[in-house]
Amino acid sequence: MTDLDQLKADLLAAIDAATGVDALEAVRVHALGKQGALTGLLKTLGGMSPEERQESGPRIHGLREAVTEAIAARKAALEGAALEAKLASETLDMTLPVDGVAAGTVHPISQVMDELAEIFADMGFAVATGPEIEDDWHNFTALNIPEMHPARAMHDTFYLAGAHERPMVLRTHTSPVQIRTMTSQQPPIRIIAPGRVYRSDSDATHTPMFHQIEGLVIDKGITLGHLKWTLETFLKAYFERDDIVLRLRPSYFPFTEPSAEVDVGFTWINGKRVIGGSGDAEGGGWMEVLGSGMVHRRVIEACGLDPDEWQGFAFGTGVDRLAMLKYGMDDLRAFFDGDLRWLKHYGFAALDVPTLSGGVGA
């Protein structure tokens, strides 16, 4: 065995015998460092004759490559073994509870908005929106509310100061969205219009800003029967009861004719009003929850449609009121107080938002 063969055998044996990364590094320095054995051999190539260099050069370079590869392989094996040992000694019990983190809740208004959008989507209604600052034509005139109507009085409506082409108001209802929809698209139309509205009123059941949702259907051959079915289907899905009984009372709204207030029956259970059943039953009563009616001819004409060809119905209700009835809240002002205790009590988990497809009252 030549000296190179013996050196190769010794170095490979030392590499295999290395029991740790530090020991392996010592072998590498001994072989390939500045003063290493292989480094010294490589330096001797410069003093050899061409014939000697041609014979010894490939053998020395081959030895260097073999040692380098062996060191790399041994290092990978040692590091892998160290990782396996660490994983075996350091275990994590995944059954332990994690530290609690602060979580927000979905406001009841947002919750009910989601429920209503889901219910009406199942009936083919799209969601339409509009500006909260409106001109008086969209908010009043196009809805058949004349200039001397009480709704235009300062005690009921917030008017914006300043010079405008038309008087500007904070919208008093979401009905202007109906006008904007009818003037921007051709029938048939089937929309709901949820959003914030503003009226100069404040007590336990009224606030200057509240939430409203209105519905509009414009098509051919629409009757009060379609309106009643829509409202029954909506209220049964929302309150999650099949025994919802409606009572339609003749009323007056400028933008519908005929118009009807919609009452639902309820009963008193443990001192609480529970929606469901006939209001004429013993221990029961009636509560108004909606305003509705057939869209007035003048409103249809104001939007550039022919009332002899197109008919429709509209309805509206307060989202805040629906939330109070379903979830047992008794003071509307608490909705806007920002009290975290109230939100923790009545709020909904952010990742558990009930919808019609996922359980409305889950």
Secondary structure, DSSP 8 states (H G I E B T S, - for coil): --HHHHHHHHHHHHHHH--SHHHHHHHHHHHHSTT-HHHHHHHHGGGS-HHHHHHHHHHHHHHHHHHHHHHHHHHHHHHHHHHHHHHHH----TTS--------EE-HHHHHHHHHHHHHHHTT-EE----SEEEHHHHTGGGT--TT-GGGSTTT--B--S--SS-EEE-SSSHHHHHHHHHHS-S-EEEEEEEEEE-S--BTTB-SEEEEEEEEEEESS--HHHHHHHHHHHHHHHHT-S-B-EEEEEEEETTEEEEEEEEEEEEEETTEEEE-B-TTSTTEEEEEEEEEEEE-HHHHHHTT--TTT-EEEEEEEEHHHHHHHHHT---GGGGGS--HHHHHHH-EETT----TTT-TT-
